[in-house]
């Protein structure tokens, strides 16, 4: 490996950095609009959310300098330490954490708070990249699969018990990364079938779903027997197991939904499936968000002219529902611009992931793409009412220092790894 030049900005991907700066700027404007209540413009007023966000933005530039100043090998060699510290910080919440909005997800320091789950994403991405990089792990072997799943699902499990299932779901997106490196496709098929079966069971009830699933499996079996009359003789145990596992799963859905999910989660699923209409209760945020976005029309009402935003019609609009501010003040055109910018951002990330030379850099890059794609898709879908509210931020837009710093760390480690690729043989 050749020695890297001392200029920390040499080789960095400037298109990504420019998009990052644009995201941060637009995000701060949206937070300012969503929380503005006074006539005076005080950028650094720490009694306001936009003032705090500006401080976090400035400190994020310090984080960027530190990340870019560190050589790529540091992230490889200490990825295990990062992961261990991250898991300890998540576990420590059960003892020292502060409960906010029903979840013990924060360490509080005066008027500021740190949410470890936001930083655990980058640590987990580094850990899985390092694991697959070591001796080029073969993911077709079950022991290697289980180890990779363990790295991904340990933080998800700790976060679920906080409870913060929305943040935990993000880690599931990392499973998609494993398919780029040899994980058998049937895991993905089984996962999607299980998710579909879960939703269908909630909608039709376990008895009706059990009957429907039995018919479909029987039709499949009949077709296979028709194509090969000896099929059942050699595969009866496999199909018996499919019947059993499917039946147990369908029956367990009702138990999990009513005994594991909290009432707020059950309400959100029922609203999404059309079983309940609750525009004044748990569905209030989503209903108001949809109305607020629609009120912006084609061109929007203008910066600080959104009467619904200024009237606080959408509770906590500066966090998970920040896109409703974009929709009202910037209209369809402004919203489309933000969405297109995110798409360009994701495409650029994919391009960078494809050009990496080392397994470590490639895995981490794809993990970064998966995390950003999940956040963007779920948040926008949630705000416009297509998906249930699960409480995850829109990258670089939603209010919060932990969210901003977590995404900044994730992105700029990727930029550092990409800059160093030219010095690899």
Backbone torsions as a table, in degrees:
resi	resn	phi	psi	omega
1	UNK	NA	132.4	177.1
2	UNK	-76.3	155.6	-179.8
3	UNK	-72.6	132.1	-179.5
4	UNK	-76.2	143.4	-179.8
5	UNK	-66.4	157.3	-175.3
6	UNK	-73.2	-22.9	179.5
7	UNK	-69.1	112.8	-174.0
8	UNK	-69.7	-16.3	-179.9
9	UNK	-95.5	-0.5	-179.3
10	UNK	-68.9	126.2	175.9
11	UNK	85.3	-3.1	-178.7
12	UNK	-70.9	153.9	-178.7
13	UNK	-84.9	99.3	-176.0
14	UNK	-66.4	-35.4	175.5
15	UNK	-55.9	-41.4	177.6
16	UNK	-65.0	-42.1	-179.5
17	UNK	-64.4	-40.8	178.6
18	UNK	-64.0	-42.4	177.8
19	UNK	-63.5	-40.4	177.8
20	UNK	-58.7	-48.3	-179.6
21	UNK	-62.5	-38.0	178.5
22	UNK	-66.8	-42.2	176.7
23	UNK	-58.7	-48.4	-177.1
24	UNK	-62.4	-41.5	179.5
25	UNK	-65.0	-49.3	179.6
26	UNK	-64.5	-36.8	178.2
27	UNK	-63.7	-43.3	179.6
28	UNK	-64.8	-41.3	177.5
29	UNK	-59.2	-39.8	-179.7
30	UNK	-68.1	-40.2	177.6
31	UNK	-65.7	-40.6	177.6
32	UNK	-59.7	-45.2	-179.5
33	UNK	-65.2	-37.8	-176.2
34	UNK	-74.8	-21.4	-175.7
35	UNK	-118.6	-0.4	-177.6
36	UNK	-67.8	130.0	179.4
37	UNK	-143.3	0.9	-178.9
38	UNK	-123.2	164.0	-178.0
39	UNK	-83.3	-24.0	-177.7
40	UNK	-87.7	144.6	-178.8
41	UNK	-99.6	103.3	-180.0
42	UNK	-119.6	96.4	-174.1
43	UNK	-61.5	-39.2	-173.8
44	UNK	-105.2	22.6	178.2
45	UNK	-72.3	106.6	-175.4
46	UNK	-74.1	-4.6	174.6
47	UNK	-83.6	-6.6	179.2
48	UNK	-112.7	155.5	179.3
49	UNK	-69.6	-37.0	179.8
50	UNK	-69.5	-29.3	176.1
51	UNK	-67.8	-43.7	177.4
52	UNK	-64.0	-41.4	-179.1
53	UNK	-62.5	-36.5	178.2
54	UNK	-64.4	-39.2	176.5
55	UNK	-62.7	-44.6	178.8
56	UNK	-63.2	-36.0	177.6
57	UNK	-63.8	-46.2	179.4
58	UNK	-62.9	-40.5	178.5
59	UNK	-69.1	-28.0	177.9
60	UNK	-65.2	-29.5	176.6
61	UNK	-67.3	-33.7	175.0
62	UNK	-65.6	-42.6	177.9
63	UNK	-60.5	-40.5	180.0
64	UNK	-61.1	-45.8	179.9
65	UNK	-60.0	-43.1	-179.4
66	UNK	-63.8	-45.9	-178.9
67	UNK	-61.5	-45.3	-177.6
68	UNK	-70.6	-22.8	-179.3
69	UNK	-80.3	-12.9	-177.3
70	UNK	-95.5	136.7	-178.9
71	UNK	-70.4	152.3	-179.6
72	UNK	-54.7	-40.0	-176.5
73	UNK	-59.7	-28.5	177.9
74	UNK	-60.4	-43.5	-178.9
75	UNK	-67.7	-33.5	176.4
76	UNK	-69.2	-49.5	-173.0
77	UNK	-69.1	-32.0	-175.3
78	UNK	-109.3	14.6	179.9
79	UNK	-61.0	-37.2	177.9
80	UNK	-64.6	-38.5	178.0
81	UNK	-66.4	-43.8	177.4
82	UNK	-57.5	-44.1	-178.3
83	UNK	-65.4	-44.9	-179.9
84	UNK	-61.9	-46.5	178.8
85	UNK	-61.9	-39.8	-179.8
86	UNK	-64.7	-43.3	179.2
87	UNK	-66.1	-37.8	177.3
88	UNK	-65.4	-37.1	179.0
89	UNK	-67.2	-35.7	176.9
90	UNK	-69.7	-42.1	179.2
91	UNK	-66.9	-35.1	-179.2
92	UNK	-64.8	-19.6	178.9
93	UNK	-61.8	-30.5	-178.7
94	UNK	-69.0	-15.8	178.7
95	UNK	-108.6	-45.5	-172.4
96	UNK	-111.5	-1.0	-174.9
97	UNK	-72.8	157.8	178.9
98	UNK	-108.0	131.5	-178.0
99	UNK	-82.6	120.7	177.6
100	UNK	-130.2	124.9	-179.8
101	UNK	54.7	38.3	174.1
102	UNK	86.0	-0.3	-179.4
103	UNK	-126.1	134.2	178.0
104	UNK	-90.3	75.4	-171.5
105	UNK	-117.6	5.8	-169.6
106	UNK	-131.0	144.3	162.8
107	UNK	-100.5	125.5	-177.2
108	UNK	-100.1	135.8	176.5
109	UNK	-130.8	86.5	-175.2
110	UNK	67.7	-125.6	-179.8
111	UNK	-87.1	0.2	-179.5
112	UNK	-109.3	157.2	178.6
113	UNK	-142.0	152.4	177.6
114	UNK	-121.5	131.9	179.3
115	UNK	-108.9	103.5	-174.5
116	UNK	-60.1	-28.6	-177.7
117	UNK	-61.5	-27.1	179.4
118	UNK	-69.7	-32.0	179.3
119	UNK	-87.8	-22.7	179.8
120	UNK	-65.1	-23.3	179.1
121	UNK	-62.7	-48.6	179.3
122	UNK	-65.6	-40.5	179.9
123	UNK	-63.8	-40.2	179.2
124	UNK	-68.5	-40.2	177.4
125	UNK	-61.8	-40.8	177.3
126	UNK	-64.8	-41.1	-177.5
127	UNK	-66.0	-44.1	-179.0
128	UNK	-70.1	-32.6	176.9
129	UNK	-66.2	-41.8	180.0
130	UNK	-67.8	-39.4	-179.8
131	UNK	-63.3	-46.8	-179.2
132	UNK	-70.7	-23.6	179.8
133	UNK	-77.0	-28.6	-178.8
134	UNK	-71.4	116.3	177.2
135	UNK	54.8	21.7	175.4
136	UNK	50.8	65.4	-173.2
137	UNK	-54.4	134.9	179.0
138	UNK	-89.7	109.1	-177.4
139	UNK	-81.0	5.0	173.0
140	UNK	-83.2	-11.5	179.2
141	UNK	-93.3	133.0	-175.3
142	UNK	-57.2	-45.7	179.8
143	UNK	-57.7	-39.9	178.7
144	UNK	-68.3	-36.9	176.4
145	UNK	-61.3	-45.5	-177.6
146	UNK	-64.8	-38.7	178.5
147	UNK	-65.5	-42.5	179.2
148	UNK	-64.4	-43.1	177.5
149	UNK	-61.6	-38.9	-180.0
150	UNK	-62.5	-42.1	178.5
151	UNK	-60.7	-40.3	-176.4
152	UNK	-77.0	-42.0	-171.1
153	UNK	-89.0	-12.8	176.1
154	UNK	-61.5	-51.4	176.6
155	UNK	-64.1	-35.6	178.3
156	UNK	-61.8	-39.4	179.4
157	UNK	-66.6	-45.2	179.5
158	UNK	-62.1	-39.7	-179.6
159	UNK	-71.7	-35.8	178.5
160	UNK	-60.6	-37.8	-178.4
161	UNK	-76.2	-4.0	-177.2
162	UNK	-68.4	-37.1	-5.3
163	UNK	-96.8	137.1	176.7
164	UNK	-144.1	68.4	-174.6
165	UNK	-61.3	-28.5	179.1
166	UNK	-60.6	-49.7	178.6
167	UNK	-65.9	-32.9	-179.9
168	UNK	-65.7	-34.8	-177.8
169	UNK	-62.6	-27.2	-178.9
170	UNK	-57.4	-36.0	-176.7
171	UNK	-67.7	-23.7	175.8
172	UNK	-62.1	-26.5	179.8
173	UNK	-64.4	-23.6	-179.3
174	UNK	-69.9	-19.0	176.0
175	UNK	-61.3	-34.8	179.5
176	UNK	-60.9	-31.4	-180.0
177	UNK	-64.4	-36.5	-176.7
178	UNK	-62.9	-27.1	179.9
179	UNK	-69.1	-22.3	175.9
180	UNK	-71.5	-15.0	-172.9
181	UNK	-128.0	30.5	167.5
182	UNK	107.3	-2.5	178.9
183	UNK	-65.7	130.7	-178.5
184	UNK	-57.0	144.0	-175.1
185	UNK	-66.6	-24.9	-174.6
186	UNK	-64.6	-21.7	175.4
187	UNK	-64.6	-42.7	179.4
188	UNK	-66.2	-42.2	179.0
189	UNK	-62.1	-46.1	179.5
190	UNK	-62.8	-40.5	179.7
191	UNK	-62.0	-46.7	179.6
192	UNK	-66.4	-38.8	178.2
193	UNK	-64.6	-40.0	178.6
194	UNK	-64.6	-41.7	178.5
195	UNK	-64.2	-44.5	179.2
196	UNK	-63.4	-41.0	-179.9
197	UNK	-66.0	-36.2	178.1
198	UNK	-62.8	-48.0	-179.2
199	UNK	-66.3	-43.2	-180.0
200	UNK	-62.6	-39.2	179.2
201	UNK	-64.7	-40.8	177.8
202	UNK	-63.2	-36.2	-176.0
203	UNK	-78.3	-44.9	-174.4
204	UNK	-99.0	-12.8	-174.8
205	UNK	91.0	153.4	-171.8
206	UNK	-69.0	-33.8	-177.4
207	UNK	-68.2	-47.9	178.9
208	UNK	-63.7	-40.5	179.6
209	UNK	-66.4	-37.2	178.5
210	UNK	-61.6	-42.0	179.3
211	UNK	-66.5	-46.0	-179.5
212	UNK	-61.7	-45.4	-179.5
213	UNK	-64.0	-40.1	179.4
214	UNK	-62.7	-40.9	179.0
215	UNK	-64.9	-45.2	-178.4
216	UNK	-63.9	-42.7	178.6
217	UNK	-65.0	-39.6	179.5
218	UNK	-66.0	-39.9	177.1
219	UNK	-62.4	-43.5	177.3
220	UNK	-61.3	-44.0	178.8
221	UNK	-62.8	-43.6	179.1
222	UNK	-60.6	-39.9	179.4
223	UNK	-64.6	-43.1	-179.5
224	UNK	-65.8	-37.6	177.2
225	UNK	-67.4	-38.7	178.1
226	UNK	-61.1	-39.2	179.7
227	UNK	-75.6	-30.6	-178.9
228	UNK	-147.8	104.5	-172.9
229	UNK	-64.2	-19.4	179.3
230	UNK	-92.9	4.2	-174.2
231	UNK	-60.6	-47.5	-175.5
232	UNK	-64.1	-33.8	-178.4
233	UNK	-60.5	-35.0	-176.1
234	UNK	-98.7	-10.6	-173.7
235	UNK	-129.5	15.6	-176.4
236	UNK	-62.7	-36.3	-178.6
237	UNK	-66.5	-38.3	179.1
238	UNK	-63.0	-44.1	-179.1
239	UNK	-72.6	-32.1	175.5
240	UNK	-63.1	-38.1	179.0
241	UNK	-68.4	-38.0	177.9
242	UNK	-62.8	-44.3	177.1
243	UNK	-59.2	-46.1	-175.9
244	UNK	-65.6	-50.0	-177.1
245	UNK	-64.1	-42.4	179.3
246	UNK	-62.0	-44.7	179.8
247	UNK	-63.0	-44.8	179.5
248	UNK	-63.4	-41.4	-179.9
249	UNK	-62.5	-46.7	-178.7
250	UNK	-61.9	-43.4	179.9
251	UNK	-66.2	-35.1	-177.8
252	UNK	-72.8	-22.2	-179.1
253	UNK	-57.6	-44.4	-178.9
254	UNK	-62.5	-40.9	179.8
255	UNK	-66.7	-46.5	-178.9
256	UNK	-62.1	-44.3	-176.8
257	UNK	-63.2	-39.5	-174.6
258	UNK	-92.5	-17.2	-175.1
259	UNK	-120.4	-22.8	179.9
260	UNK	-99.9	-44.9	177.8
261	UNK	-67.8	145.3	172.3
262	UNK	-80.0	163.9	-176.0
263	UNK	-59.0	-37.4	-179.1
264	UNK	-64.9	-33.4	177.8
265	UNK	-72.6	-40.0	178.1
266	UNK	-63.0	-41.4	179.9
267	UNK	-62.1	-40.6	-177.5
268	UNK	-67.2	-40.1	176.9
269	UNK	-65.9	-42.0	-179.5
270	UNK	-63.7	-37.7	178.0
271	UNK	-67.7	-43.6	-179.3
272	UNK	-62.6	-39.0	-178.4
273	UNK	-82.1	-0.9	177.8
274	UNK	78.7	12.4	-179.7
275	UNK	-82.2	-23.9	176.8
276	UNK	-132.5	150.2	172.0
277	UNK	-123.0	115.7	-173.9
278	UNK	-142.8	71.4	-178.5
279	UNK	-75.3	-7.3	-179.4
280	UNK	-108.2	-14.3	-178.5
281	UNK	-108.3	-117.1	-175.4
282	UNK	-65.1	-25.3	-179.8
283	UNK	-91.0	5.9	-175.4
284	UNK	-61.9	-47.3	-177.9
285	UNK	-57.7	-48.4	-178.1
286	UNK	-64.7	-43.7	-179.8
287	UNK	-60.9	-45.2	179.6
288	UNK	-68.3	-34.5	178.4
289	UNK	-63.9	-45.2	179.4
290	UNK	-61.9	-43.3	178.8
291	UNK	-63.7	-42.4	-178.4
292	UNK	-63.7	-44.4	178.5
293	UNK	-63.3	-44.9	-179.8
294	UNK	-63.1	-30.2	-177.7
295	UNK	-69.9	-15.5	-179.2
296	UNK	-74.1	-19.4	178.9
297	UNK	63.6	-150.2	-176.0
298	UNK	-76.1	-49.6	-173.2
299	UNK	-105.7	-7.4	-179.5
300	UNK	85.3	169.5	-177.2
301	UNK	-91.2	-10.3	179.9
302	UNK	103.1	154.9	-178.8
303	UNK	-60.1	126.5	-178.7
304	UNK	66.4	13.5	179.3
305	UNK	-106.6	4.2	179.6
306	UNK	-77.0	104.8	-176.4
307	UNK	-66.4	-32.0	178.4
308	UNK	-74.1	-37.3	175.6
309	UNK	-65.7	-46.7	179.5
310	UNK	-67.0	-25.9	-179.4
311	UNK	-88.2	5.1	177.7
312	UNK	56.5	40.9	177.6
313	UNK	-69.7	-30.4	178.0
314	UNK	-103.9	108.5	-178.9
315	UNK	-59.8	142.9	179.4
316	UNK	50.8	43.1	-175.7
317	UNK	-64.0	-23.2	-176.1
318	UNK	-77.1	-10.4	-177.7
319	UNK	-102.9	-105.1	-173.7
320	UNK	-66.2	-26.1	-175.7
321	UNK	-104.8	27.9	-177.3
322	UNK	-62.8	-26.6	-178.1
323	UNK	-66.7	-21.9	177.3
324	UNK	-67.9	-30.4	173.9
325	UNK	-65.5	-43.1	176.9
326	UNK	-58.8	-45.2	-177.9
327	UNK	-63.4	-40.1	-177.7
328	UNK	-75.1	-45.9	-173.4
329	UNK	-83.7	-29.1	-176.9
330	UNK	-109.2	-8.7	175.3
331	UNK	70.5	-169.1	-178.6
332	UNK	-61.9	-39.8	-178.6
333	UNK	-65.3	-45.6	178.8
334	UNK	-65.9	-41.4	178.2
335	UNK	-63.0	-42.7	179.1
336	UNK	-62.9	-38.1	178.6
337	UNK	-62.2	-45.0	179.5
338	UNK	-62.8	-43.6	-179.9
339	UNK	-64.7	-43.4	178.0
340	UNK	-63.8	-36.8	177.7
341	UNK	-63.8	-40.3	176.4
342	UNK	-64.6	-39.2	178.6
343	UNK	-64.5	-42.3	175.8
344	UNK	-61.6	-41.9	178.5
345	UNK	-58.8	-47.7	-178.8
346	UNK	-66.7	-39.9	178.3
347	UNK	-64.2	-40.2	177.9
348	UNK	-63.8	-40.9	177.4
349	UNK	-61.3	-41.8	178.3
350	UNK	-63.3	-42.1	178.4
351	UNK	-59.6	-43.2	180.0
352	UNK	-67.1	-40.6	179.0
353	UNK	-60.4	-41.2	-177.6
354	UNK	-67.2	-26.9	-175.3
355	UNK	-92.9	2.7	178.8
356	UNK	-70.3	146.0	-177.0
357	UNK	-95.3	-35.3	-177.2
358	UNK	-95.3	152.4	177.8
359	UNK	-61.1	-41.5	-178.8
360	UNK	-58.3	-51.2	-178.6
361	UNK	-65.5	-38.8	-178.1
362	UNK	-66.5	-44.9	-179.9
363	UNK	-63.6	-46.4	-179.4
364	UNK	-62.4	-38.6	-179.1
365	UNK	-65.2	-44.7	178.2
366	UNK	-65.7	-35.5	176.7
367	UNK	-63.3	-39.8	177.3
368	UNK	-61.9	-44.9	177.4
369	UNK	-58.6	-46.7	-177.6
370	UNK	-61.3	-42.8	-178.1
371	UNK	-66.8	-46.7	179.1
372	UNK	-64.9	-40.7	179.5
373	UNK	-62.7	-42.7	-179.7
374	UNK	-63.3	-47.1	-178.9
375	UNK	-61.5	-47.9	-178.7
376	UNK	-61.3	-50.0	-175.8
377	UNK	-65.5	-47.7	-176.9
378	UNK	-68.1	-42.7	-178.1
379	UNK	-64.6	-47.2	-179.8
380	UNK	-64.9	-42.7	177.9
381	UNK	-61.4	-36.3	178.6
382	UNK	-68.5	-44.0	-175.5
383	UNK	-68.4	-32.2	179.9
384	UNK	-95.8	7.5	172.0
385	UNK	85.8	11.4	179.5
386	UNK	-86.4	-22.4	-178.1
387	UNK	-131.0	154.9	179.5
388	UNK	-68.6	154.8	178.1
389	UNK	-71.7	116.1	178.6
390	UNK	-120.7	-1.3	170.4
391	UNK	75.1	56.8	172.1
392	UNK	-125.3	144.4	-173.1
393	UNK	-78.6	159.1	170.2
394	UNK	-85.4	120.2	-174.2
395	UNK	-51.3	128.8	174.9
396	UNK	69.7	-5.7	178.7
397	UNK	-104.3	-46.4	-175.2
398	UNK	-66.1	145.7	179.4
399	UNK	-66.5	139.7	174.6
400	UNK	140.9	129.5	179.6
401	UNK	-69.8	-41.5	-178.9
402	UNK	-62.3	-43.6	178.9
403	UNK	-62.2	-49.1	-179.2
404	UNK	-61.5	-47.7	-178.3
405	UNK	-67.1	-40.1	179.7
406	UNK	-60.2	-46.9	178.6
407	UNK	-68.3	-35.4	178.0
408	UNK	-64.2	-45.0	178.0
409	UNK	-60.1	-47.1	-179.1
410	UNK	-59.0	-48.4	-176.6
411	UNK	-67.6	-44.0	-172.7
412	UNK	-81.9	-19.5	168.0
413	UNK	-65.8	-41.4	175.8
414	UNK	-59.9	-45.1	-179.9
415	UNK	-62.4	-38.6	177.2
416	UNK	-64.8	-45.0	179.5
417	UNK	-62.8	-40.4	-179.7
418	UNK	-67.1	-39.0	179.5
419	UNK	-64.0	-33.0	-177.7
420	UNK	-83.4	-6.6	-176.5
421	UNK	-63.2	-29.4	-177.3
422	UNK	-70.8	-12.4	179.2
423	UNK	-102.8	11.1	178.1
424	UNK	-101.9	143.9	177.3
425	UNK	-92.2	NA	NA
